[in-house]
Amino acid sequence: MIRYLKRNQLDVIKYDNCIKLSLNSRIYAFSWYLDIVADNWDALVLNDYEAVMPITYLKTKRNLFFKKILQPPFCQQLGVFFLQELSKEDFELFLDNFIKMLPKQYNFNSMNFIGEPAVKKSIEERKNYELILSNDYNIIYKSYSNNLKRTIVKAEKNQLEISNDVTLKNLISIKKQTAKHKISSKNIEKFENLVNELKFRKIGSIYGVYVKDELISAAFFTNYNGRLIHLFSATSEKGKKYGATSFLFDYLIKENINNCLIFDFEGSMISGVANFFKSFGAVSQNYHCYTNS
């Protein structure tokens, strides 16, 4: 049986335990994570938390009883999380309940295979790029594109330096300076709270690239369950010229060989960004986005 439970009705210990032990666990779905990034959220729960599906939404001003289901920021994949492989019938039950809520936009995780006719027409496949870090660094380096290798050599010649002592304030500052689209104050506040929480849990770090004491690139990563996730980054024009992001990613790959299983670039549908991720030898692990216009 699937129940719809409001946030305050959830057994948080059982819910988070399901996320932690699920076959497709993702950090984005933990209760404490969603409490930060989602305006509101509830969950669909199968039996005694054998599988769960967080439902994130906004309450509209026109109708406070209507829930506008939207994917929150800094939260790439949600969907159904399960302790054991779900039967087709159970997964369809989740989808049926989901569709009845008239969702606007929602991302399923890469282990949710959606082929049902009722939702297939509203599904778009999206790409997430991942690099397995189980090989020796020299083997991984051989899979880098020639252009990437040249960029890293150039960065080394320019004597770029990396620090993991960058402040959150400086990261946000460089993002504001370089962002093509304005970031809302609401999302900045969410990001600040998320970074502070992840750092408090000792699973988040801010890295910066400097040239002659000038910060030219910064990025925030979270390390969860053998997955190093590139959650947020920004690079100045000088940083792009000096190859700062390439230099930083190569450094983190080198540092995390045998420490984590997957370097998660977090993907992009923008061809230039996707090609940059692929230049490291990363491969696409697709997930699905449901959109109802």
Backbone as a ProteinNet text record, in pm:
[ID]
protein_1_A
[PRIMARY]
MIRYLKRNQLDVIKYDNCIKLSLNSRIYAFSWYLDIVADNWDALVLNDYEAVMPITYLKTKRNLFFKKILQPPFCQQLGVFFLQELSKEDFELFLDNFIKMLPKQYNFNSMNFIGEPAVKKSIEERKNYELILSNDYNIIYKSYSNNLKRTIVKAEKNQLEISNDVTLKNLISIKKQTAKHKISSKNIEKFENLVNELKFRKIGSIYGVYVKDELISAAFFTNYNGRLIHLFSATSEKGKKYGATSFLFDYLIKENINNCLIFDFEGSMISGVANFFKSFGAVSQNYHCYTNS
[TERTIARY]
83.6	0	87.4	48.9	121.1	39.4	104.6	39.6	103.9	21.2	75.5	86.8	209.8	231.7	288.9	231.2	285.6	418.7	495.7	628	620.8	523.5	515.5	455.4	411.8	358.1	461.4	571.8	673.9	747.5	779	875.1	1012	1076	1198.4	1310.7	1317.6	1423.4	1405.4	1282.9	1257	1274.3	1230.3	1243.3	1390.7	1471.3	1613.5	1687.9	1645.2	1707.8	1682.1	1562.3	1530.3	1619	1636.3	1722.6	1866.7	1913.8	2053	2081.2	1988.8	2012.1	1955.3	1893.4	1830.2	1935.4	1893.5	1983.8	2027.9	1950.5	1978.3	1992	2055.5	2065.6	2127.3	2067.6	2119.8	2107.8	2208.7	2210.5	2095.3	2050.7	1946.6	1814.4	1791.7	1661.1	1651	1759.9	1752	1661.2	1596.4	1501.2	1566.7	1686	1754.6	1796	1828.8	1865.9	1743.6	1633.3	1510.5	1453.9	1472.1	1426.4	1494.1	1613.1	1687.3	1650.9	1649.7	1637.1	1493.5	1401.4	1261.8	1177.7	1090.9	999.8	906.4	855.5	769	793.7	773.7	780.6	708.6	650.4	586.2	644.1	580.2	635.8	529.3	549.5	474.3	555.7	488.9	560.1	495.2	577.2	529	541.3	426.7	422.2	499.5	590.3	664	799	793	910.8	1003.3	940.7	1018.6	1066.5	991.1	1028.9	961.2	1028.3	973.1	995.6	909.5	923.3	893.6	997.2	971.3	900.7	803.3	727.1	753.6	823.5	861.6	767.9	725.4	623.6	624.3	556.2	527.7	378.6	341.9	200.8	174.7	74.5	46.3	-34.6	-17.1	-89.6	-238.7	-268.4	-408.9	-488.3	-423.1	-493	-396.5	-409.1	-316.6	-329	-438.8	-458.8	-397.3	-355.6	-295.7	-144.7	-87.3	55.8	120.6	204.3	275.4	406.4	406.9	521.9	634.7	748.9	865.9	993.1	1093.5	1224.2	1293.2	1339.2	1407.4	1549.2	1608.8	1746.9	1846.3	1963.4	2073.8	2031.3	1945.9	1883.8	1859.4	1962.9	1952.8	1850.9	1851.8	1767.9	1691	1561.8	1478.2	1414.8	1281.6	1218.3	1191.6	1180.5	1148.6	1277.6	1290.1	1406.5	1359.3	1432	1381.8	1491.3	1452	1545.6	1574	1471.9	1487.1	1425.7	1466.6	1413.6	1260.4	1204.1	1058.9	998	882.2	808.5	754.8	724.2	668	537.4	459.8	330.2	346.1	443.3	465.1	515.7	604.6	655.1	542.8	456	342.8	246.8	235.8	152.4	207.4	338.7	401	370.2	387.5	363.4	218.4	126.4	-16.6	-48.8	2.1	-19.9	46	162.5	237	159.3	110.8	39.6	-88.4	-155.5	-280.7	-259.2	-135.1	-104.3	-74.9	-87.3	-64.2	71.3	179	312.6	350.4	428.3	476.4	612.5	706.9	841.2	909	969.5	1024.1	1126.8	1240.3	1347.5	1349.3	1340.7	1356.8	1505.1	1543.4	1684.4	1715.4	1842.9	1888.1	1846.9	1800.8	1754.8	1602.7	1537.6	1392.5	1370.2	1339.8	1321.9	1175.1	1149.7	1011.4	975.2	890.7	846.4	696.8	626	481	419.1	324.7	261.5	201.4	151.9	84.1	177	305.8	399.8	508.9	524.7	635.7	638.3	520.6	513.6	560.7	564.6	607	748.7	818.2	951	1060.7	1161	1279.8	1402	1484.8	1606.6	1714.2	1776.3	1884	2011.8	2123.3	2252.1	2325.9	2379.9	2468.6	2600.2	2710.9	2840.8	2916.6	2965.3	3033.1	3165	3262.2	3393.1	3424.6	3444.8	3478.8	3626	3653.2	3790.4	3852.8	3832.4	3886.8	4022.2	4059.7	4189	4297.8	4421.6	4535.7	4521.7	4571.7	4558	4617.2	4729.3	4793	4703.8	4625.4	4531.4	4417.7	4366.3	4258.1	4306.8	4428.3	4484.8	4493.9	4521.7	4531.7	4399.1	4287.7	4156	4118.6	4198.1	4174.2	4191.9	4116.7	4134.9	4268.2	4320.3	4448.6	4437.9	4324.5	4305.2	4306.4	4242.6	4241.5	4382.8	4458.7	4596.9	4678.5	4660.4	4732.7	4691.9	4561.7	4511.4	4571.3	4582.5	4638.8	4787	4858.6	5000.8	5015.5	4928.4	4932.3	4904.6	4806.9	4774.2	4892.9	4961.9	5079	5189.8	5207.4	5310.4	5277.3	5147.2	5103.8	5103.8	5150.5	5169.6	5040.1	4931.4	4805.7	4818.8	4748.9	4751.4	4609.3	4595.2	4464.4	4457.5	4343.9	4322.6	4184.2	4173.3	4041.4	3998.1	4051.5	4022.1	3948.5	3867.8	3793.4	3665.7	3631.7	3510.7	3387.1	3274.9	3147.2	3116.9	3151.2	3129	3203.3	3327.3	3406.4	3353.3	3306	3246.5	3123.2	3036.2	2914	2947.2	3047.6	3088.2	3133.3	3217.3	3265.5	3152.2	3056.7	2941.1	2855.5	2830.6	2750.6	2817.9	2949.2	3024.6	3023.2	3012.5	3028.2	2899.6	2793.4	2669.7	2604.5	2562.5	2494.7	2352.7	2293.7	2158.9	2163.2	2088.1	2087.5	2035	2103.7	2059.3	1973.8	1855.7	1764.8	1823.8	1787.9	1835.1	1784.7	1667.5	1610.7	1698.1	1744.2	1829.1	1968.7	2017	2146.9	2139.6	2029.6	2011.6	2004.9	1933.7	1926.7	2065.1	2140.7	2274.2	2364.5	2357.5	2437.8	2403.6	2274.4	2231.7	2275.6	2269.6	2310	2459.2	2539.6	2685.1	2719.9	2658.8	2687.1	2649	2536.8	2493	2587.9	2625.7	2713.8	2853.5	2900.2	3030.1	3021.3	2908.1	2887.5	2891	2834.6	2833.5	2965.5	3058.5	3191.6	3185.8	3092	3082.1	3074.9	3126.1	3124.6	3250.9	3303.5	3425.7	3420	3474.3	3488.9	3635.1	3658.1	3793.4	3806.7	3926.9	3951.2	4081.3	4086.2	4208.2	4255	4381.5	4438.9	4554.5	4570.3	4691.1	4738.4	4857	4913.3	4813.6	4759.6	4667.6	4530.8	4503.7	4371.8	4286.8	4165.9	4075.1	4013.7	4041	3990.8	3890.8	3874.9	3775.9	3748.7	3623.5	3587.2	3476.4	3473	3371.9	3339.9	3214.7	3171.9	3139.9	3196.8	3174.6	3121.1	3035	2992.9	3032.3	3075.3	3121.4	3029.6	2948.2	2852.7	2847.5	2857.8	2836.2	2922.6	3049.8	3140	3118	3056	3025.7	3067.8	3165.8	3210.7	3133.5	3043.9	2948.2	2985.5	2998	3024.3	2891.2	2867.8	2737.4	2723.5	2835.4	2826.1	2965	2977.8	3110.2	3097.7	3206.5	3211.9	3356.4	3375	3509.7	3509.1	3606.3	3617.5	3671.9	3668.7	3723.4	3871.9	3943.2	4085.1	4101.3	4010.7	4015.1	3995.5	3903.4	3880.8	4005.1	4066.5	4187.4	4302.4	4310.7	4420.1	4387.4	4265.7	4228.5	4209.9	4154.8	4146.2	4055	3940.8	3847.2	3906.3	3969.9	4036	4141.6	4217.5	4324.8	4267.3	4156	4094.3	4034.6	3960.9	3899.8	4006.2	4113.8	4222.8	4285.3	4302.1	4357.3	4268	4135.6	4043.3	4034.2	4041.9	4043.6	4167.3	4281.7	4408.5	4403.7	4345.2	4339.4	4244	4145.3	4040.8	4047.8	4157.5	4176.2	4172.8	4086.5	4068.6	4000.1	3968.2	3895.6	3745	3705.8	3563	3550.4	3437.7	3420.3	3385.9	3313.2	3260	3284.6	3338.3	3345.8	3223.4	3130.3	3001.2	3004.9	3015.3	3022.7	2887.5	2780.7	2641.1	2581.4	2653.2	2593.8	2545.3	2515	2459.9	2403	2295.3	2238.3	2298	2386.4	2456.5	2576	2583.1	2682.1	2825.6	2856.6	2992.3	3033	2941.8	2969.4	2979.7	2887.4	2890	3020.2	3065.5	3190.6	3309.9	3304	3410.9	3417.3	3301.4	3298.5	3347.5	3304.8	3344.7	3494.4	3556.7	3700.4	3784.5	3724.2	3792.9	3774.6	3700.2	3670.2	3541.6	3465.2	3339	3236.5	3150.2	3045.4	2908.9	2812	2678.1	2597.4	2536.9	2439.8	2307.9	2217.2	2097.4	1994.2	1920.5	1805.6	1690.5	1572	1454.9	1390.2	1349.7	1278.9	1136.3	1041.5	899.6	860.7	802.6	758.4	617.1	532	393	366.2	362.5	344.2	197.2
-119.5	0	125	222.2	348.5	456.1	527.3	636.4	768.6	872.5	1008.2	1066.6	1096.4	1149.3	1289.9	1380.7	1516.3	1512	1616.7	1621.3	1595.8	1653.7	1637.6	1503.8	1423.8	1291.2	1180.6	1216	1115.9	1068.5	940.3	888.9	916.3	1024.1	1072.1	968.8	898.3	797.3	687.1	639.6	534.8	587.6	711.2	771.3	783.3	845.1	864.7	731.9	634.5	503	439	460.2	408.8	475.1	606.8	677.9	628.6	614.1	573.1	433.2	339.7	200	162	255.8	223.5	185.4	106.4	62.9	179.9	286.6	403.4	530.6	518.4	629.4	754.2	869	999.1	1096.1	1178.2	1271.2	1370.3	1403	1503.8	1469	1341.1	1298.2	1289.3	1308.5	1302.9	1414.5	1388.5	1484.8	1618.7	1615.2	1739.5	1818.6	1749.1	1816.1	1885.3	1812.1	1868.4	1980.3	1970.6	2077.8	2210.4	2203.4	2324.3	2375	2285.1	2331.3	2341	2266.4	2266.7	2360.9	2436.9	2523.7	2440.2	2332.2	2237.3	2099.3	1996.8	1862.4	1763.4	1664.8	1552	1426.2	1311.7	1189.8	1084	1005.3	881.9	769.2	683.8	579.9	443.9	347.8	212.2	129.9	76.7	-7.9	56.8	-17.8	35.9	93.2	193.7	262.8	168.2	77	-10.9	64.2	166.9	256.7	390.2	498.8	632.8	719.7	819.2	916.1	1055.1	1137.7	1274	1357.1	1435.3	1522.8	1666.9	1740.9	1878.7	1974.5	2081.6	2167.4	2308.8	2396.1	2532.2	2542.9	2625.9	2660.5	2789.4	2786.8	2904	3007.5	3134.4	3242.1	3238.7	3193.3	3189.5	3083.9	2970.1	2859.7	2790.2	2819.7	2765	2613.9	2557.4	2413.3	2339.6	2415.7	2354.6	2348.1	2231.2	2210.6	2206.1	2305.9	2313.1	2235.8	2113.7	2025.4	2066.5	2104.4	2151.5	2092.9	2072.2	2028	2145	2126.1	2236.5	2258.2	2373	2397.8	2310.1	2291.1	2214.6	2070.7	2017.8	1888	1819.6	1753.8	1704.7	1592.3	1493	1374.8	1337	1315.1	1260.9	1130.6	1120.1	998.2	897	771.5	662.7	596.2	580.8	515.5	387.4	278.5	148.5	63.4	-10.6	-98.1	-225.1	-271.8	-386.8	-350.8	-423.5	-394.9	-393.4	-285.4	-272.4	-352.8	-410.7	-474.8	-366.1	-402.5	-307.4	-250.6	-335.5	-292.9	-186.9	-206.2	-108	24.4	16.1	140.5	215.7	144.5	208.5	271	210.6	270.9	407.1	414.7	544.4	644.5	602.6	692.9	737.6	645.3	679.5	786.8	768.6	868.1	1001.4	993.6	1113.3	1191.7	1124.1	1190.2	1257.5	1197.7	1254.4	1390.4	1418.7	1547	1658.6	1627.9	1725.6	1795.5	1718.5	1778.6	1870.2	1971.6	2066.6	2022.7	1997.9	1956.9	1880.5	1766.1	1678.8	1586.4	1568.3	1481.7	1348	1239.4	1105.1	1068.6	970	930.5	830.2	805.5	725.3	578.6	533.4	394.8	382.8	492.5	489.1	484.9	368	352.2	372.8	478.7	519.8	498.4	397.1	370.9	361.6	389.3	377.1	481.7	442.1	533.6	658.2	643.7	755.4	873	846.7	954.6	973.6	875.7	877.7	1003.8	1052.5	1171	1297.7	1293.7	1411.2	1397.4	1291.8	1262.5	1306.6	1374.8	1413.4	1348.1	1287.8	1225.7	1332.3	1333.3	1428.2	1353.4	1423	1356.8	1401.8	1304.7	1331.9	1262.2	1333	1275.5	1229.6	1105.9	1044.2	982	985.6	925	828.7	703	602	616.5	626.7	650.2	523.3	412.4	286.1	251.9	321.9	295.6	385.6	351	435.9	568.5	677.8	810	813.2	747.9	750.4	690.5	591	529	624.8	690.5	787.2	904.9	950	1064.1	1033.6	909.8	871.7	889.9	886.4	902.9	1050.2	1141.2	1284.5	1319.6	1417.2	1465.1	1538.9	1545.7	1615.1	1762.8	1823.4	1965	1987.3	1895.7	1905.5	1892.4	1799.3	1781.2	1909.1	1972	2096.4	2207.1	2212	2314.2	2296.9	2173.1	2145.2	2183	2151.4	2188.7	2340.3	2411.9	2558.4	2613.4	2553.3	2598.3	2580.2	2467.7	2442	2543.7	2578.3	2676.1	2814.6	2843	2972.3	2973	2861.6	2850.3	2875.9	2814	2822.5	2743.6	2790.3	2723.2	2692.5	2580.7	2535.9	2540.9	2586.8	2594.1	2539.1	2471.3	2427.4	2511.3	2632.3	2724.6	2848.6	2829.8	2940.6	2964.2	3090	3120.2	3110.9	3083.2	3079.3	3215.2	3320.7	3456.6	3479.6	3433.6	3452.2	3368.3	3247.9	3162.9	3230	3280.3	3345.8	3474.4	3544.5	3669	3644.8	3544.1	3516.9	3463.2	3393	3345	3461.8	3557.3	3674.3	3753.3	3761.2	3837.6	3771.4	3639.3	3566.4	3505.6	3501.2	3435.3	3510	3434.8	3494.9	3536.1	3465.6	3497.5	3524	3621.5	3658.8	3544.3	3519.6	3418.2	3486.5	3432.7	3496.1	3494	3592.9	3598.8	3477.8	3428.8	3311.4	3187.6	3168.8	3053.6	3069.3	3191.7	3215.5	3177.4	3214.9	3179.6	3027.7	2960.9	2815.2	2753.1	2806.4	2752.8	2773.6	2891.7	2919.5	2820.7	2798.1	2704.7	2562.4	2525.7	2391	2370.2	2466.2	2455.7	2443.8	2527	2522.6	2387.4	2330.8	2201.1	2089.1	2090.3	1985.8	1994.5	2116.4	2132.7	2088.6	2118.1	2074.7	1922.2	1856.6	1710	1652.7	1742.1	1703.7	1625.6	1664.5	1602.1	1709.1	1828.3	1934.8	2018.6	2059.9	2141	2242.2	2360.9	2464.3	2469.3	2462.1	2468.7	2594.1	2652	2769.5	2757.6	2825.2	2830.9	2976.1	2994.9	3129.5	3146.3	3268.2	3307.2	3438	3434.8	3551.4	3609.6	3522.5	3558.9	3607.7	3598.2	3637.7	3512.1	3508.5	3395.7	3403	3301.8	3304.7	3192.3	3100.7	2993.7	2933.1	2891.7	2827.7	2726.6	2623.1	2518.7	2455	2410.3	2339.3	2195.1	2102.2	1959.5	1897.2	1798.8	1718.5	1573.3	1504.8	1367.3	1277.1	1200.9	1113.5	976.3	872.4	735.5	700.1	738.1	705.7	786.5	902.3	987.6	1130.6	1182.5	1320.2	1405.7	1489.1	1559.9	1706.9	1748.3	1887.4	1963.1	2032.1	2090.1	2234.2	2307.5	2451.4	2502.8	2587	2642	2773	2846	2973.8	3001.9	3058.1	3088.4	3223.8	3307.5	3439	3425.6	3534.7	3532.5	3498.5	3552.1	3518.1	3370	3317.4	3175.9	3088.3	3129.1	3053.8	3058.8	3174.8	3192.8	3104.6	3090	3013.7	2864.2	2823.3	2682.4	2639.5	2729.1	2704	2586.5	2576	2468	2332.5	2324.5	2199.7	2159.8	2258.1	2235.3	2184.8	2244.8	2205.2	2065.3	2035.3	1903.2	1794.1	1821	1723.7	1700.1	1807.1	1795.5	1707.1	1730.2	1655	1508.5	1484.1	1345.8	1274.6	1341.3	1284.9	1258.1	1353	1341.1	1233.1	1200.2	1107.7	969.7	941	805.8	709.1	609.5	506.5	558.5	689.4	742.4	743.2	768	761.7	690.5	631.8	549.4	630.3	740.5	814.3	964.2	1026	1171.7	1213.9	1280.1	1316.1	1462.4	1484.4	1620.7	1692.8	1617.3	1665	1702.8	1682.4	1688.2	1823.4	1829.5	1950.9	1916.6	1986.2	1971.5	2074.6	2160.3	2257.7	2187.1	2185.4	2103.4	2138	2267.4	2306.5	2254.4	2262.6	2212.6	2060.3	1995.2	1848.9	1800.7	1867.8	1828.9	1846.7	1950.1	1970.9	1853.5	1811	1697.7	1569.6	1551.1	1430.9	1429.4	1547.4	1553.4	1485.4	1462.7	1391.5	1239.7	1197.1	1055.3	1015.6	1116.6	1088.5	1033	946.1	886.9	930.1	931.5	978.5	869.8	906.3	821.9	899.3	858.9	938.4	924.6	1031.7	1029.6	1097.6	1099.6	1148.6	1267.2	1363.2	1480.7	1478.8	1485.7	1494	1641.7	1683.3	1821.5	1823.9	1899.4	1913.4	2061.9	2101.9	2243.6	2283.7
0	0	0	-82	-87.1	-17.4	74.9	148.3	112	108.2	94.5	234.7	276.5	410.5	402.3	478.7	486.9	562.2	543.2	605.3	755.5	822.9	968.2	1010.8	912.5	943.1	923.4	861.2	830.1	955.3	957.1	1054.3	993.1	1036.5	971	979	1090.5	1105.5	1000.8	984.3	885.5	743.4	720.8	588.1	549.6	635.9	605	596.4	674	667.4	531.3	478.4	345.3	240.3	251.3	155.8	168.8	289.9	314.5	260.3	281	245.5	109	40.8	-87.4	-191.3	-288.8	-395.2	-482.6	-481	-565.8	-481.6	-366.5	-272	-334.5	-305.5	-348.3	-231.8	-213.8	-100.6	-107.5	-230.3	-247.9	-177.6	-149.6	-100.1	51.2	124.1	270.3	322.7	434.3	490.5	520	580.8	617	493.9	384.6	260.1	199.7	191.9	134.8	222	352.5	441.4	407	350	315.3	176	75.9	-62.8	-113	-53.5	-99.2	-14	-79.2	-3.6	83.2	23.3	93.9	35	115.2	59.5	149.6	84	149.6	86.1	106.3	46	22.9	-81.2	-102.3	-40.1	39.3	114.1	87.7	49.6	26.3	154	200.1	319.8	435.4	497.7	612.8	565.7	478.8	426.8	348.8	272	185	61.3	25.5	-83.9	-57.5	-99.1	-75.4	-198.2	-212.2	-321	-265.6	-245.2	-196	-302.5	-259	-347.5	-305.2	-389.5	-357	-429.2	-359.9	-421.5	-363.7	-438.4	-394.1	-368.2	-274.4	-255.1	-332.5	-419.4	-502.2	-425.6	-463	-397.8	-432.3	-554.1	-596.6	-520.8	-498.2	-432.4	-337.5	-209.9	-110.7	-95.9	-148.5	-138.8	-258.1	-360.6	-478.9	-461.7	-489.2	-474.9	-613.1	-640.1	-767.5	-753.7	-805.8	-788	-882.4	-822	-896.1	-835.2	-919	-870.6	-801.3	-679	-608.7	-661.5	-631.1	-673.3	-597.6	-656.7	-596	-565.5	-652.1	-625.6	-760.5	-813.4	-950.1	-968.3	-878.4	-898.6	-772.8	-790.8	-682.9	-733.8	-729.9	-778.8	-669.9	-708.7	-616.1	-569.2	-437.3	-376.8	-308.2	-328.2	-284.1	-221.4	-116.9	-46.7	-125	-200.1	-288.8	-422.8	-526.1	-659.5	-655.7	-710.2	-711.5	-825.1	-798.7	-907.3	-999.9	-1121.5	-1217.2	-1163.5	-1096.3	-1043.2	-933.8	-844.6	-737.2	-793.3	-891.4	-950	-1020.7	-1088.5	-1156.5	-1055.7	-935.7	-830.6	-789.4	-775.3	-744.5	-855.4	-980.6	-1092.6	-1099.6	-1075.6	-1079.2	-975.9	-854.1	-749.4	-783.9	-843.6	-884.6	-990.9	-1093	-1203.9	-1155.2	-1059.3	-1006.7	-941.3	-902.7	-837.7	-937.4	-1067.4	-1175	-1160.2	-1158.4	-1139.4	-1255	-1222.4	-1323.1	-1377.9	-1288.7	-1331.6	-1218.6	-1253.9	-1150.5	-1213.9	-1146.3	-1197.7	-1123.6	-1199.2	-1144.2	-1144.5	-1063.4	-1059.7	-1170.6	-1190.3	-1304.6	-1296.3	-1179.7	-1167	-1172.3	-1206.4	-1231.1	-1381.5	-1434.3	-1578.6	-1612.6	-1688	-1711.2	-1857.3	-1882	-2018.3	-2031.1	-1920.6	-1922.3	-2014.9	-2099.8	-2195.4	-2130.3	-2007.1	-1940.7	-1913.8	-1900.7	-1868.6	-1974.2	-2063.7	-2158	-2244	-2281.6	-2368.8	-2297.2	-2163.2	-2085.3	-2030.4	-2072.8	-2018.7	-2115.5	-2059.2	-2136	-2071.4	-2153.7	-2102.4	-2084.6	-1967	-1939	-1904.8	-1921.6	-1906.9	-1781	-1711.3	-1598.1	-1627.6	-1612.8	-1648.4	-1524.5	-1531.2	-1419.3	-1464.8	-1375.6	-1401.1	-1287.7	-1320.8	-1220.5	-1182.1	-1051.9	-1004.7	-946.2	-1011.6	-959.6	-1019.8	-1128.7	-1192	-1136.7	-1166.2	-1133.7	-1207.6	-1147.7	-1210	-1350.6	-1370.8	-1502.5	-1610.3	-1572.8	-1667.5	-1698.2	-1593.4	-1613.5	-1698	-1670.4	-1743.8	-1893.8	-1928.6	-2069.6	-2143	-2067.5	-2131.2	-2149.2	-2092.7	-2112.2	-2259.9	-2305.9	-2443.2	-2454.3	-2573.9	-2594.7	-2557.3	-2587.9	-2555.7	-2404.9	-2330.9	-2184.8	-2128.7	-2180.6	-2134	-2156.3	-2272.5	-2301.4	-2204.6	-2171.6	-2079.1	-1940.2	-1894.7	-1762.1	-1758.2	-1864.9	-1873	-1868.3	-1941.7	-1941.8	-1802	-1732.6	-1596.7	-1503	-1518.1	-1433.5	-1460.8	-1588	-1624.3	-1568.5	-1555.8	-1500.8	-1348.4	-1289.4	-1143.9	-1066.4	-1114.1	-1039.5	-909.5	-806.9	-677.3	-631.3	-561.8	-515.5	-363.9	-312.5	-167.4	-135.2	-21.8	25.4	145.5	150.9	260.8	209.8	103.9	44.7	125.4	147.9	224.7	136.6	199.3	128.6	65.8	137.3	87.6	-43.7	-52.3	-174.1	-289.5	-259.2	-362.8	-423.3	-337.4	-385.8	-460.2	-413.5	-477.8	-621.4	-643.1	-778.6	-867	-805.4	-881.9	-928.7	-841.7	-878.5	-989.1	-984.3	-1083.5	-1220.6	-1224.2	-1350.3	-1405.1	-1324.1	-1366.9	-1483.7	-1586.3	-1700.8	-1664.2	-1569.1	-1523	-1372.4	-1329.8	-1188.4	-1102.2	-992.8	-897	-792.3	-766.6	-671.6	-531.1	-452.7	-314.2	-235.3	-273.8	-208.1	-230.2	-353.5	-383.9	-325.1	-316.9	-252.6	-105	-41	100.2	117.9	27.6	35	18.3	-77.2	-100.9	20.5	80.5	200.5	311.7	332.2	437.2	405.1	276.6	236	256.4	215.4	232.8	381.5	463.4	607.6	667.1	622.4	674.8	630.2	503	452	514.3	537.3	602.9	748.9	813.8	952	961.8	859.7	856.8	804.4	772.6	724.1	592.7	506.8	375.1	265.7	296.4	197.3	206.5	90.5	88	-26.1	0.4	-102.4	-144	-275.1	-329.2	-415.1	-414.1	-495.8	-572.4	-686.6	-767.3	-768.7	-736.6	-727.7	-825.5	-872.4	-942.8	-880.6	-823.8	-754.6	-653.4	-569.8	-461.2	-509	-637.3	-689.1	-712.3	-653.4	-672.4	-811.9	-894.6	-1032	-1060.9	-966	-981.6	-844.9	-822.9	-696.1	-721	-640.2	-657.4	-523.1	-511.5	-390.5	-427.6	-349.3	-370.9	-242.7	-259.3	-145.1	-171.9	-69.6	-82	-0.8	-74.4	-5.9	-73.3	8.1	-36.2	-157.8	-151.4	-260.4	-385.8	-371.1	-486.8	-454	-528.1	-511.8	-612.5	-559.8	-645.8	-661.3	-786	-821	-814.2	-703.7	-677.2	-726.6	-732.2	-760	-792	-895	-926	-1002.4	-1006.6	-1078.9	-1116.7	-1236.9	-1286.2	-1355.4	-1322.1	-1384.2	-1526.8	-1601.1	-1737.3	-1734.7	-1636.3	-1623.8	-1592.4	-1508.5	-1475.4	-1597.9	-1686.4	-1810.2	-1898.8	-1906	-1987.9	-1936.9	-1804.6	-1744.2	-1726.8	-1761.6	-1747.5	-1603.8	-1520.7	-1376.5	-1341.3	-1409.3	-1376.6	-1414.1	-1529.9	-1571.2	-1468.7	-1424.7	-1327.2	-1194.9	-1150.4	-1023.9	-1032.3	-1139	-1151.7	-1159.1	-1232.7	-1242.2	-1104.3	-1028.1	-892.2	-804	-811.4	-726.4	-769.6	-897.7	-946.4	-892.3	-901.1	-853.8	-702.9	-628	-482	-435.6	-517.6	-472.5	-536.5	-605	-655.6	-537.1	-545.7	-441.7	-314.8	-308.9	-192.7	-216.5	-340	-373.7	-507.1	-530.4	-648.7	-773.3	-754	-868	-852.4	-956.9	-966.2	-1046.3	-979.4	-1038.8	-1082.1	-1214	-1266.7	-1257.8	-1239.8	-1231.8	-1366.8	-1474.3	-1607.1	-1653.4	-1782.7	-1842	-1979	-2015.7	-2149.3	-2244.5	-2191.9	-2275.8	-2337.9	-2471.4	-2540.6	-2500.9	-2485.7	-2449.4	-2313	-2216.8	-2081.1	-2083.1	-2155.2	-2165.3	-2227.8	-2332.3	-2397.2	-2304.1	-2220.5	-2122.4	-2024.6	-1974.2	-1882.2	-1951.3	-2075.1	-2149.8	-2178.4	-2179.9	-2209.1	-2100.7	-1983.3	-1874.6	-1886.4	-1986.6	-2000.5	-1931	-1884.5	-1816	-1914	-1861.9	-1945.4	-1893	-1980.7	-1945.7	-1875.6	-1762.5	-1692.9	-1694.1	-1780.1	-1803.5	-1692.5	-1671	-1582.1	-1656	-1595.9	-1667.1	-1595.5	-1675.7	-1624.7	-1675.8	-1583.8	-1619.9	-1625.5	-1737.4	-1753.1	-1808.3	-1742.6	-1786.8	-1809.4	-1934.9	-1967.5	-1967.3
[MASK]
+++++++++++++++++++++++++++++++++++++++++++++++++++++++++++++++++++++++++++++++++++++++++++++++++++++++++++++++++++++++++++++++++++++++++++++++++++++++++++++++++++++++++++++++++++++++++++++++++++++++++++++++++++++++++++++++++++++++++++++++++++++++++++++++++++++++++++++++++++++++++++++++++++++

